[in-house]
């Protein structure tokens, strides 16, 4: 097996050596992943999750530990009462250590029965498969777990066959019990897979209408990707390089636009070594006209692009202006500015926030932060409203609190439904203060349903003077109240929310914004 791997990999190594790229490949594929491995701190799914009453109900947990098929199709009906589908995902994490441990025990038992210390074939297969699995598992989210599951399947087949042969033929009860347990597990996984596969086949029936779009997707993705591709065609020249950040290179392929640098995935372990400078230089040298970014960092990257690639993020903000955000808040499209606009220093107003309600949600997106006051079907915004307090020290120069105000649209809303958003300042030390708790902003927003819009509605930007609290420690208070009633589709897991986007403290309201 080891020899086979060396033979299969030799042409690749030879190609790198001939082209003088071995050093760069070693750095990119080996050094950088290990260098940044400590940043990928996603914990392996704990075994205790098997018996948790509400396993994987949080949005981040769902994205991390559940499969794409589950997110698209939901749980299998007859298993839903006990959250059985979610528990099958947990079990998938613990089958590898079970199989590898069983393989080592079998190698020892069979070896001693034959007068040797170990059964060499089983030991070799189990060891190589185990080391391969551990060596290439980059992070512990479910998608990456499945990407490296092949050695688990190989070792599992060997271990099960060896275990079956180890059980005496006369022990019919033991063999029958082993077969029933194995058959039950295979039936659960096989039945779930078949049901999901059939559902995906039914829903993914629409081709992406471009020459390279030879795949079938569902109606929502076909419409969304088609609109993005038409935007790319309309807003940039044919054949012009397209910068996609951090992992949207499929858009380059579908739109027939080259990648502007040597990097097509812009994750931390790819570009953090130079803070993204090479990507920015490549984009500038190739005259990139359009940038498409994910709204969020890759979900399993704990460190965002603002931290690991400040050169690239500053380049994007200063040289490109936002064209639109898609209605699902998945992508942002930027076009090149007529002239670069310098970005100015700022303080993130959401660095130290607190709220007593779980519906208040602070998020770090790709290029900015945002505060969400969410309203859910079973947990609507309470009648007294939601409040989040964020503490900070106002610069001695005063400056402004700059932010965008808007909301995520619901599927439906009763006529007259509206949101009330308020931003207030509350000094921490009110002794001798001439400016106690005071409202800076009070806005009423009429709630309009989404109506299948492709672009998110424009948010309103406000620049609120903080000169009256210069040099003071204050709480910035964000308050939201909902009047009326809304409904949100079960497929829209982001839901309905009041959004305080990119609240920042700046010396003045000028400067580039993401």
C-alpha positions as CSV (number, residue, x, y, z in Angstrom):
1,X,0.0,0.0,0.0
2,X,2.8,2.4,0.9
3,X,4.8,1.4,-2.2
4,X,1.7,1.9,-4.3
5,X,1.3,5.4,-2.9
6,X,4.9,6.2,-3.7
7,X,4.5,5.0,-7.3
8,X,1.3,6.9,-7.8
9,X,2.8,10.1,-6.4
10,X,6.1,10.0,-8.2
11,X,4.9,11.6,-11.5
12,X,3.5,14.5,-9.5
13,X,6.7,15.0,-7.6
14,X,8.7,14.7,-10.8
15,X,6.5,17.4,-12.5
16,X,7.1,19.8,-9.6
17,X,10.9,19.2,-9.7
18,X,11.1,19.7,-13.5
19,X,9.2,23.0,-13.3
20,X,11.2,24.2,-10.2
21,X,8.0,24.4,-8.1
22,X,8.8,21.8,-5.5
23,X,9.8,24.4,-2.9
24,X,6.7,26.4,-3.3
25,X,4.5,23.3,-3.3
26,X,6.1,22.1,-0.1
27,X,5.6,25.4,1.6
28,X,2.0,25.7,0.4
29,X,0.8,22.1,0.9
30,X,2.8,21.1,4.0
31,X,4.4,24.0,5.9
32,X,1.5,26.5,5.8
33,X,-1.3,24.0,6.7
34,X,0.7,22.9,9.8
35,X,1.7,26.5,10.6
36,X,-2.0,27.5,10.8
37,X,-3.4,24.2,12.0
38,X,-3.7,25.6,15.5
39,X,-6.2,28.2,14.3
40,X,-8.7,25.6,13.2
41,X,-10.0,24.9,16.7
42,X,-13.2,23.1,15.7
43,X,-13.6,20.4,18.4
44,X,-14.3,16.8,17.3
45,X,-18.0,16.0,17.9
46,X,-18.2,14.7,21.5
47,X,-19.5,11.2,22.0
48,X,-21.9,12.7,24.7
49,X,-23.8,14.4,21.8
50,X,-25.4,10.9,21.1
51,X,-27.5,11.3,24.2
52,X,-28.1,15.1,24.2
53,X,-31.8,15.9,24.1
54,X,-31.5,18.8,21.7
55,X,-28.5,17.9,19.6
56,X,-27.4,20.4,16.9
57,X,-30.2,22.9,17.0
58,X,-27.9,26.0,16.8
59,X,-27.2,27.4,13.3
60,X,-23.4,27.2,13.6
61,X,-23.6,23.7,15.0
62,X,-25.8,22.6,12.0
63,X,-23.3,24.0,9.5
64,X,-20.4,22.4,11.4
65,X,-21.6,19.0,12.3
66,X,-24.4,18.1,9.8
67,X,-24.3,17.2,6.2
68,X,-25.3,19.3,3.2
69,X,-28.1,16.8,2.5
70,X,-29.5,17.3,6.0
71,X,-29.5,21.1,5.6
72,X,-31.2,20.8,2.3
73,X,-33.7,18.1,3.0
74,X,-34.1,18.0,6.8
75,X,-34.3,15.0,9.0
76,X,-35.8,11.6,8.0
77,X,-39.4,11.6,9.2
78,X,-39.6,8.5,11.4
79,X,-36.3,9.4,13.1
80,X,-37.3,13.0,13.9
81,X,-39.0,12.2,17.2
82,X,-35.6,11.1,18.7
83,X,-33.4,13.3,16.5
84,X,-32.1,10.1,15.1
85,X,-30.7,11.6,11.9
86,X,-28.6,14.1,13.9
87,X,-27.4,11.2,16.1
88,X,-26.3,9.3,13.0
89,X,-24.0,12.2,12.2
90,X,-22.5,12.0,15.7
91,X,-22.0,8.2,15.2
92,X,-20.2,8.9,11.9
93,X,-17.5,10.7,13.9
94,X,-17.0,7.8,16.3
95,X,-17.0,4.9,13.9
96,X,-13.4,5.7,12.8
97,X,-11.8,5.4,16.3
98,X,-14.0,2.3,17.0
99,X,-12.9,0.6,13.7
100,X,-9.2,1.4,14.2
101,X,-9.2,0.3,17.8
102,X,-11.0,-2.9,16.8
103,X,-8.6,-3.5,14.0
104,X,-5.6,-3.3,16.4
105,X,-7.3,-5.7,18.9
106,X,-8.1,-8.1,16.1
107,X,-4.5,-8.0,14.8
108,X,-3.3,-8.9,18.3
109,X,-5.9,-11.7,19.0
110,X,-5.4,-13.3,15.5
111,X,-1.7,-13.1,15.8
112,X,-1.5,-14.8,19.2
113,X,-3.9,-17.6,18.0
114,X,-1.4,-18.3,15.1
115,X,1.6,-18.2,17.3
116,X,2.8,-14.7,16.3
117,X,2.7,-11.4,18.2
118,X,0.5,-9.7,15.5
119,X,-1.5,-10.5,12.4
120,X,0.6,-8.5,10.0
121,X,-1.9,-7.9,7.2
122,X,-4.6,-6.6,9.6
123,X,-2.1,-4.6,11.6
124,X,-0.7,-3.0,8.4
125,X,-4.1,-2.1,6.9
126,X,-5.4,-0.7,10.2
127,X,-2.3,1.3,10.9
128,X,-1.9,2.8,7.4
129,X,-5.6,3.6,7.2
130,X,-5.6,5.1,10.7
131,X,-2.5,7.2,10.1
132,X,-3.9,8.3,6.7
133,X,-7.2,9.4,8.3
134,X,-5.5,11.3,11.1
135,X,-2.9,12.8,8.8
136,X,-5.2,14.3,6.2
137,X,-8.2,15.3,8.4
138,X,-7.7,19.1,8.2
139,X,-10.5,20.2,10.5
140,X,-13.3,18.4,12.3
141,X,-16.4,19.7,10.5
142,X,-18.6,17.1,8.8
143,X,-17.7,18.0,5.2
144,X,-14.0,17.5,5.8
145,X,-14.7,14.3,7.8
146,X,-16.5,12.8,4.8
147,X,-13.7,14.0,2.5
148,X,-11.2,11.7,4.2
149,X,-13.6,8.8,5.1
150,X,-12.2,6.4,2.4
151,X,-9.6,4.8,4.7
152,X,-12.3,4.3,7.3
153,X,-14.4,2.3,4.8
154,X,-11.4,0.2,3.8
155,X,-10.4,-0.6,7.3
156,X,-14.0,-1.1,8.3
157,X,-14.6,-3.8,5.6
158,X,-11.4,-5.6,6.7
159,X,-12.3,-5.4,10.4
160,X,-15.9,-6.6,9.9
161,X,-14.8,-9.6,7.7
162,X,-12.1,-10.6,10.2
163,X,-14.5,-10.3,13.1
164,X,-17.1,-12.5,11.4
165,X,-14.4,-15.2,10.7
166,X,-13.2,-14.9,14.3
167,X,-16.7,-15.9,15.7
168,X,-17.0,-19.7,15.9
169,X,-19.6,-21.1,13.4
170,X,-21.2,-23.0,16.3
171,X,-22.0,-19.7,18.1
172,X,-25.1,-19.0,16.0
173,X,-26.5,-16.6,18.6
174,X,-23.4,-14.5,18.7
175,X,-23.2,-14.5,14.9
176,X,-26.8,-13.6,14.6
177,X,-26.6,-10.8,17.1
178,X,-23.5,-9.4,15.4
179,X,-25.3,-9.6,12.0
180,X,-28.4,-7.9,13.4
181,X,-26.5,-5.0,14.9
182,X,-24.4,-4.5,11.8
183,X,-27.5,-4.9,9.5
184,X,-29.5,-2.4,11.6
185,X,-26.7,0.3,11.4
186,X,-26.2,-0.3,7.6
187,X,-30.0,-0.1,7.1
188,X,-30.2,3.3,8.9
189,X,-27.3,4.8,7.0
190,X,-28.3,3.2,3.7
191,X,-32.0,4.1,4.0
192,X,-31.2,7.7,5.0
193,X,-28.8,8.0,2.1
194,X,-31.3,6.6,-0.4
195,X,-34.1,8.9,0.8
196,X,-31.8,12.0,0.6
197,X,-30.4,10.9,-2.7
198,X,-33.9,10.6,-4.2
199,X,-34.9,14.0,-2.8
200,X,-31.8,15.6,-4.3
201,X,-32.4,14.0,-7.6
202,X,-35.9,15.4,-7.7
203,X,-35.0,18.9,-6.6
204,X,-31.7,19.2,-8.5
205,X,-33.2,19.1,-12.0
206,X,-32.4,22.5,-13.5
207,X,-29.2,23.2,-15.5
208,X,-27.2,26.4,-15.1
209,X,-27.6,28.0,-18.5
210,X,-24.0,28.7,-19.5
211,X,-21.6,26.7,-21.7
212,X,-19.7,25.3,-18.8
213,X,-22.8,24.8,-16.5
214,X,-23.2,21.1,-17.1
215,X,-24.5,20.4,-13.6
216,X,-28.1,20.2,-12.3
217,X,-29.1,22.4,-9.3
218,X,-32.3,23.3,-7.6
219,X,-34.4,26.3,-8.7
220,X,-33.1,28.6,-6.1
221,X,-29.5,28.0,-6.9
222,X,-30.1,28.1,-10.6
223,X,-31.7,31.5,-10.3
224,X,-29.1,32.9,-7.9
225,X,-26.0,31.6,-9.8
226,X,-27.6,32.6,-13.1
227,X,-28.1,36.1,-11.8
228,X,-24.5,36.4,-10.6
229,X,-23.2,35.2,-13.9
230,X,-25.2,37.7,-15.8
231,X,-24.0,40.4,-13.5
232,X,-20.4,39.4,-14.1
233,X,-21.0,39.5,-17.8
234,X,-22.7,42.9,-17.7
235,X,-20.2,44.5,-15.3
236,X,-16.9,43.3,-16.6
237,X,-15.2,42.8,-19.9
238,X,-15.1,39.4,-21.6
239,X,-12.0,37.5,-20.5
240,X,-11.2,40.0,-17.8
241,X,-9.8,38.4,-14.6
242,X,-12.4,38.1,-11.8
243,X,-11.4,38.2,-8.1
244,X,-13.5,35.8,-6.0
245,X,-13.0,35.8,-2.2
246,X,-12.4,33.5,-0.5
247,X,-13.7,30.3,-2.1
248,X,-15.9,31.1,-5.1
249,X,-13.6,30.1,-7.9
250,X,-16.4,28.1,-9.5
251,X,-17.7,31.5,-10.6
252,X,-14.4,32.1,-12.5
253,X,-14.9,28.7,-14.2
254,X,-18.6,29.2,-15.1
255,X,-18.1,32.8,-16.3
256,X,-14.8,32.0,-18.2
257,X,-12.9,34.6,-16.2
258,X,-9.3,33.8,-15.2
259,X,-8.1,34.0,-11.6
260,X,-6.0,37.1,-11.2
261,X,-3.2,35.6,-9.0
262,X,-1.5,32.3,-8.2
263,X,-4.2,31.6,-5.6
264,X,-7.7,30.4,-6.2
265,X,-8.7,29.6,-2.6
266,X,-7.9,32.5,-0.3
267,X,-8.1,30.7,3.1
268,X,-5.7,31.5,5.9
269,X,-3.2,28.7,5.2
270,X,-2.9,29.8,1.6
271,X,-2.4,33.6,1.8
272,X,-1.7,34.6,5.4
273,X,2.1,34.3,5.0
274,X,2.2,37.7,3.2
275,X,-1.2,39.0,4.6
276,X,-2.8,38.6,1.1
277,X,-0.3,41.0,-0.6
278,X,0.3,38.7,-3.6
279,X,-3.4,38.4,-4.3
280,X,-3.8,42.2,-4.1
281,X,-0.8,42.7,-6.4
282,X,-2.1,40.2,-8.9
283,X,-5.6,41.8,-8.9
284,X,-4.1,45.3,-9.5
285,X,-1.6,44.1,-12.2
286,X,-4.4,42.3,-14.1
287,X,-6.8,45.2,-13.9
288,X,-9.6,43.4,-12.1
289,X,-12.9,45.3,-12.6
290,X,-15.2,43.2,-10.4
291,X,-15.0,41.3,-7.1
292,X,-17.4,38.8,-5.8
293,X,-17.1,37.9,-2.1
294,X,-18.8,35.6,0.2
295,X,-20.8,37.5,2.8
296,X,-19.1,35.4,5.6
297,X,-15.7,33.9,6.1
298,X,-15.7,30.1,5.5
299,X,-17.7,28.8,8.4
300,X,-15.0,26.6,9.9
301,X,-12.3,29.4,9.7
302,X,-12.2,30.9,13.2
303,X,-9.9,33.7,12.1
304,X,-11.4,36.1,9.6
305,X,-9.8,37.6,6.5
306,X,-9.6,41.0,8.2
307,X,-7.1,39.4,10.6
308,X,-5.2,37.0,8.4
309,X,-5.1,39.1,5.2
310,X,-5.2,42.8,6.2
311,X,-3.3,43.9,3.0
312,X,-5.9,42.2,0.8
313,X,-8.9,43.4,2.8
314,X,-7.7,47.0,2.8
315,X,-7.0,46.8,-0.9
316,X,-10.6,45.6,-1.5
317,X,-12.2,48.3,0.6
318,X,-10.2,51.2,-0.8
319,X,-10.3,50.2,-4.5
320,X,-13.8,48.7,-4.9
321,X,-17.3,49.9,-3.9
322,X,-20.2,47.8,-3.1
323,X,-22.6,47.2,-6.0
324,X,-25.1,45.0,-4.2
325,X,-25.7,42.3,-1.6
326,X,-27.8,39.4,-2.8
327,X,-31.1,38.9,-1.1
328,X,-30.0,35.7,0.7
329,X,-27.1,37.6,2.2
330,X,-24.7,35.0,0.8
331,X,-22.6,37.2,-1.7
332,X,-21.5,40.8,-2.1
333,X,-20.6,42.1,-5.5
334,X,-18.0,45.0,-5.7
335,X,-17.0,47.1,-8.7
336,X,-13.8,49.1,-9.1
337,X,-14.0,52.7,-7.9
338,X,-13.3,55.5,-10.3
339,X,-10.4,56.5,-8.0
340,X,-9.2,54.8,-4.8
341,X,-10.7,56.1,-1.5
342,X,-8.4,56.0,1.5
343,X,-9.7,54.0,4.5
344,X,-9.4,55.6,7.9
345,X,-8.8,54.1,11.3
346,X,-11.8,53.1,13.3
347,X,-13.0,51.2,16.4
348,X,-15.4,48.4,16.0
349,X,-18.4,49.3,18.2
350,X,-19.3,45.7,18.7
351,X,-16.1,44.6,20.3
352,X,-17.6,44.3,23.9
353,X,-21.3,43.7,23.7
354,X,-23.8,42.1,26.1
355,X,-27.5,41.2,25.9
356,X,-29.9,39.2,28.1
357,X,-31.7,37.7,25.2
358,X,-30.6,34.9,22.8
359,X,-32.3,36.7,19.9
360,X,-29.5,39.3,19.9
361,X,-26.8,37.9,17.7
362,X,-23.4,39.6,17.0
363,X,-21.6,38.3,13.8
364,X,-18.2,38.8,12.3
365,X,-18.7,38.8,8.6
366,X,-16.0,38.8,5.9
367,X,-15.3,42.5,5.9
368,X,-17.4,44.0,8.7
369,X,-19.3,43.2,11.8
370,X,-23.1,43.3,12.4
371,X,-25.6,43.1,15.2
372,X,-28.9,41.2,14.6
373,X,-32.0,41.4,16.6
374,X,-33.8,38.4,15.4
375,X,-37.5,37.4,15.5
376,X,-38.4,33.8,15.1
377,X,-41.8,32.0,14.6
378,X,-41.8,30.5,18.1
379,X,-39.6,33.2,19.6
380,X,-40.7,36.6,18.3
381,X,-39.2,39.9,19.5
382,X,-40.9,40.4,22.9
383,X,-43.3,43.3,23.3
384,X,-40.8,45.2,25.4
385,X,-38.3,44.9,22.6
386,X,-34.6,43.8,22.5
387,X,-31.7,45.7,23.8
388,X,-27.9,45.2,23.3
389,X,-25.3,47.3,25.1
390,X,-21.8,47.7,23.8
391,X,-19.2,49.4,25.9
392,X,-16.3,51.5,24.6
393,X,-14.2,54.5,25.2
394,X,-15.1,57.5,23.0
395,X,-11.9,59.0,21.5
396,X,-10.9,62.4,23.0
397,X,-11.6,63.9,19.7
398,X,-15.2,62.7,19.9
399,X,-15.8,61.5,16.3
400,X,-18.9,59.8,14.9
401,X,-20.7,56.5,15.3
402,X,-21.2,55.4,11.7
403,X,-23.5,52.5,10.8
404,X,-26.0,51.1,8.3
405,X,-29.5,50.3,9.3
406,X,-31.9,47.9,7.7
407,X,-33.5,44.5,8.1
408,X,-33.6,40.9,6.7
409,X,-36.9,40.6,4.9
410,X,-39.5,38.1,6.0
411,X,-41.5,35.8,3.7
412,X,-44.7,37.6,4.6
413,X,-45.9,40.5,6.8
414,X,-49.2,41.8,7.9
415,X,-50.0,45.3,6.5
416,X,-48.7,48.0,8.8
417,X,-46.0,45.9,10.3
418,X,-43.0,48.0,11.2
419,X,-39.7,48.0,13.1
420,X,-38.5,50.7,15.5
421,X,-34.8,51.0,15.8
422,X,-33.1,53.2,18.4
423,X,-29.5,54.0,19.2
424,X,-28.7,55.7,22.5
425,X,-25.7,56.6,24.5
426,X,-25.4,55.9,28.3
427,X,-22.3,57.2,30.1
428,X,-20.8,54.6,32.4
429,X,-19.9,57.3,35.0
430,X,-22.7,59.8,35.2
431,X,-21.1,61.8,38.1
432,X,-21.0,65.4,37.0
433,X,-22.0,64.4,33.5
434,X,-24.0,67.0,31.5
435,X,-25.0,64.4,29.0
436,X,-26.8,61.4,30.6
437,X,-28.6,58.7,28.7
438,X,-29.7,60.2,25.4
439,X,-31.1,58.9,22.2
440,X,-29.1,59.6,19.0
441,X,-31.3,57.8,16.5
442,X,-34.9,56.8,16.4
443,X,-36.1,55.3,13.1
444,X,-39.3,53.5,12.0
445,X,-38.9,51.0,9.2
446,X,-41.9,49.7,7.3
447,X,-41.5,45.9,6.9
448,X,-41.9,44.7,3.3
449,X,-41.8,41.0,2.4
450,X,-39.0,39.6,0.2
451,X,-41.1,39.0,-2.9
452,X,-38.4,36.9,-4.5
453,X,-36.1,39.9,-4.9
454,X,-32.6,39.1,-6.1
455,X,-30.9,42.0,-4.4
456,X,-31.1,43.0,-0.8
457,X,-32.8,46.4,-0.3
458,X,-30.4,49.2,0.4
459,X,-29.7,50.0,4.0
460,X,-29.6,53.6,5.3
461,X,-26.3,55.0,6.6
462,X,-26.1,57.3,9.6
463,X,-23.2,59.3,11.0
464,X,-24.0,60.2,14.6
465,X,-21.9,62.7,16.5
466,X,-20.2,61.6,19.7
467,X,-18.6,64.9,20.5
468,X,-20.7,65.4,23.7
469,X,-19.1,62.3,25.1
470,X,-15.5,62.8,24.0
471,X,-13.0,60.9,26.2
472,X,-15.8,59.2,28.2
473,X,-16.5,55.5,28.7
474,X,-20.0,54.8,27.5
475,X,-22.5,52.1,26.6
476,X,-23.9,52.3,23.1
477,X,-27.5,51.0,23.3
478,X,-29.1,49.3,20.4
479,X,-32.9,48.9,20.9
480,X,-35.4,47.2,18.6
481,X,-39.2,46.8,18.8
482,X,-41.5,45.1,16.4
483,X,-45.1,46.1,15.8
484,X,-47.2,43.8,13.7
485,X,-46.6,40.2,12.6
486,X,-44.3,38.4,10.2
487,X,-43.8,34.9,8.8
488,X,-40.6,33.3,7.6
489,X,-40.1,30.2,5.3
490,X,-38.6,27.2,7.1
491,X,-35.9,27.1,4.3
492,X,-34.8,30.6,5.2
493,X,-32.7,29.7,8.3
494,X,-31.3,33.3,8.6
495,X,-34.8,34.4,9.3
496,X,-36.1,37.9,9.9
497,X,-34.0,40.4,11.8
498,X,-33.3,44.1,12.5
499,X,-29.7,44.7,11.4
500,X,-27.2,47.2,12.7
501,X,-24.4,46.8,10.1
502,X,-20.8,47.8,10.5
503,X,-21.2,50.1,13.5
504,X,-17.8,51.9,13.9
505,X,-16.3,54.9,15.6
506,X,-14.3,57.2,13.4
507,X,-12.7,60.6,13.7
508,X,-14.9,61.8,10.8
509,X,-17.5,60.2,8.5
510,X,-15.2,60.1,5.5
511,X,-13.2,57.2,4.3
512,X,-13.9,54.0,2.3
513,X,-16.4,51.4,3.6
514,X,-16.7,47.7,2.7
